[in-house]
Amino acid sequence: LRDTLLHRQAITDGMERALASGQFEVYLQPKYRTESETIGGAEALVRWMGAEGIIYPDGFISLFEKNGFIIQLDLWVFEELCLRIRAWLDAGLPPVKVPVNCSRVQLKSPFPGALHRNLPKVRHAAAIH
């Protein structure tokens, strides 16, 4: 029990610093269409590249949902995806559908308002008009 509490406290203590210092990464898992043998999109997956290695979502998502940090992380993932898609478009690549998974906490939170408030910043950064 003590080790679990210490681990949770370490995650909580490091979450904001990790986001600010680029320790989170978005990975895209392709969605393969067997009928056409093409990539039909991707699923966004977030990983935390901690000092001791990769921390998978099962090691931080439930804690972030409890302490509210999930809202910041979900907004960051959304912005990162917009920037990545902008880079693909600039490189002449066709757009790819990448759904953004949001925590169930978002349904009971100010996330829609936060997303709406941040859209101009994201659109400007990604040059999406």
N, C-alpha and C positions, 0 to 999 in steps of 0.2 A: 504494500500500500504506500509506504514511504517513497519507494523508488518511482512509483506511478505519479505521485504528487510532485516529486522533484522534476520528473520528465515534463509534466504538464507546465510547471512553472518555467522551465527552461524554454519551452516552445513559446509561451506567452511573452516572456522577456525578450525573445529574439525576433518576434514576428514583424514588428514595424521596421526594425533595422534591416531585416532580410528583404522586405519589399523595397525599401529605399536604396539598398545596395545591389539590387539585381540578382538576388539569390533564388528567386522564383523563375521558373522557365515554363513556357507553353510548348507542349509537344502536340503534334498533330498525328492522329492515327487515321490512316486512309480508310474510307468506306469503299469497298470494291463491289462493283456491279458485275455479277457473274454472267448475266444474260448478254451484256455488251462488252465484257472484259475490259472495263474502263474504271477509272477512279471517279466515283460519283459524289465526292465530298470528303469531309474529314470530321473527326471528333476532336475537340480541344481537350487536352489533359494537362493539368498543372502539376509540376513537381517542385519541391524545395531542395535546392542544392546546398545543403548544410555543410558545415565544416567537417563533419564526420561522414559525409556522403549523401546520397539521395534520401530524402524523406518523402515517402509516398503519401497520397491523400488520406489514407486511413490513419496516419499518424498525426494529422493536424486539422482536417476539415471539421470533425465533430467539435473540437475545442474552439475553432474559429466561429462555428455556428453559435456556440454558447456565449462567447464573449463579444460577438458582433463584428469581429474583424473580417468575417467572410464578405461583408458588403464591400470593403475596400479591395479585397482580393478579387472578387468578381468584376468590379469596375476595371481593375488593372488588366485582367484577362481580356475583357472586352476591348479595351484600348489597344493592347498588344496585337490582338487579331486584326483590328482595323488597320493598324500600321503594316502588318505583314501582308494583308490583302492588297493594300495600296502599292507596296513594293512589287508584288506579283503583277499587278496591272501595269505599273511603270515599265516592267521588264517585258511587256507584251504577252504575258501569260493569260489564259482565259480565267475568268473568275471561278472560284470553287466555293460551294456551299459549305460553311462551317458553322453549325449551330453552336450557340453559347449556352452551356449548362449553367444554371444559376441555382444556388442553394434554396431549399424550401423556406429558409429563413427570409428570403427576399419577398415572399408573398405576404409576410407580416411586418415588413420593415419599410423604411423610407427609400428602398432601392430604386423603385421606378422614378421617384423624384430626383434622386441622386444621379441616376442615369440620364434623365432629361436635362438636369443642370450641367452635366459634363459633356453632353453631346456636342455642343459648339467647340469645345476644346479638342475633343477627339476628331471631329470632322476637320478642323483646321490642321491638326497635326498630321492627319492622314490624307489631307487635300481631297476630302470627299465632299462633293457639293450636291 
